């Protein structure tokens, strides 16, 4: 079956760095996505990786290892507004997204 | 103005009632999706459409139906609502232009079935 695993909840301190991991198993693979979702709001796109390696975009970076079925989202210089859920999603052979349950990130002062 | 809108934003209904959730977009995207989100679960795909009058079942289509009569509108219906359809429902469009693959979500409809 198809499956996405990511931690349910993480806590980090303002100004620090946090890494949110995601492992996936899909029938076929056409890319890995990260979305941010603030409580009660819609998910918003953060990143898309289709090749192995690290993609950096400001304070956020996303890494992909296709051979390991693994990705992580790295958030630097954490700000209180980064408190949100982070959704990992893998695109399968039919180009449909399989979504993880999300990681709730709590930022403490 | 928001690019993807959903109405209503909140709805409480009773078991057995028919209910329609509306989604409109001004982004000009051909692909549209309906998802539901439940606590502790990932977004699950209900139905999707690649163009006007094109309808495709997703992972959990039973108990739901959709209509795509115009590029900008994609509506979701629950013919006879049941309590386990209580959830947060999101509509999304998908942009596949160039190297992009991004889904744009509406603000969500919180549905409660009593």
Interface residues (C-beta under 8 A of the other chain):
Chain A: X4 X8 X31 X33 X35 X40 X41 X42 X43 X44 X45 X48 X87 X89 X91 X96 X97 X98 X99 X100 X101 X102
Chain B: X4 X40 X41 X42 X43 X44 X45 X48 X58 X90 X101 X102 X103 X104 X105 X106 X107 X108
